[in-house]
Amino acid sequence: MDFVAQLTLFVLAIFLGVELITKVPPTLHTPLMSGSNAISGITLVGALIAAGSNDSVLVQVLGFIAVVLATINVVGGFMVTNRMLAMFKRK
């Protein structure tokens, strides 16, 4: 029963995330991305802990996938923030 509850929470989090991101106007997307880098960093730490655990192979695989996705999110967020800041530099 514990796995079903965790899977349900995971699926609900995916749906909520998609709904929230699609409702953000483009003018607010870049500041939101730069602010969410801190949250993605926390996610990355949790994913590293899960990937390094000795609980089960499934936990390690899901942890590794979470590490990859969180890393992509952090790097992409920094790239978007860097591009935004470059728009305000004088030429």
C-alpha positions in Angstrom: 0.0 0.0 0.0 2.9 2.3 0.6 4.1 2.1 -3.0 0.6 2.9 -4.3 0.4 6.0 -2.1 3.9 7.2 -3.2 3.0 6.6 -6.9 -0.2 8.5 -6.5 1.6 11.4 -4.9 4.2 11.4 -7.7 1.5 11.4 -10.5 -0.4 14.2 -8.8 2.8 16.2 -8.5 3.4 15.8 -12.2 -0.1 17.0 -13.1 0.1 19.9 -10.7 3.5 21.0 -12.1 2.3 20.9 -15.7 -0.8 22.9 -14.8 1.2 25.5 -13.0 3.9 25.9 -15.6 1.5 26.2 -18.5 -0.5 29.0 -16.7 2.6 31.2 -16.2 2.7 34.1 -18.7 5.9 34.4 -20.7 6.9 37.6 -19.1 7.1 35.9 -15.7 8.7 32.7 -16.9 12.3 33.8 -16.7 12.2 35.3 -13.1 10.3 32.2 -12.1 13.0 29.9 -13.6 15.8 31.8 -11.8 13.9 31.5 -8.5 13.1 27.8 -8.9 16.8 27.0 -9.3 17.1 26.8 -5.5 14.2 24.4 -5.3 15.8 22.3 -8.1 19.1 22.3 -6.1 17.2 20.8 -3.1 15.6 18.3 -5.4 19.1 17.4 -6.7 20.3 16.7 -3.2 17.4 14.5 -2.4 17.8 12.6 -5.7 21.5 12.0 -4.9 20.5 10.6 -1.5 18.0 8.3 -3.2 20.4 7.2 -5.9 23.1 6.4 -3.3 20.8 4.4 -1.0 20.9 0.7 -0.6 17.1 0.2 -0.3 16.3 -1.4 -3.6 17.3 -1.3 -7.2 14.1 0.5 -8.1 14.9 3.3 -5.7 18.4 3.6 -7.1 17.1 3.7 -10.7 14.4 6.3 -9.9 17.0 8.3 -7.9 19.4 8.3 -10.9 16.6 9.4 -13.2 15.8 12.2 -10.7 19.4 13.2 -10.6 19.5 13.5 -14.4 16.3 15.5 -14.6 17.1 17.8 -11.7 20.5 18.5 -13.2 19.0 19.4 -16.6 16.6 21.7 -14.8 19.3 23.5 -12.8 21.6 23.9 -15.8 18.7 25.1 -18.0 17.6 27.5 -15.4 21.0 29.0 -15.1 21.3 29.3 -18.9 17.9 31.1 -19.1 18.9 33.4 -16.3 22.2 34.2 -18.0 20.5 34.9 -21.2 18.0 37.2 -19.5 20.8 39.1 -17.8 22.7 39.4 -21.0 19.7 41.3 -22.5 20.2 44.0 -19.9 23.9 44.5 -20.5 25.0 47.6 -22.5 26.5 46.9 -25.9 
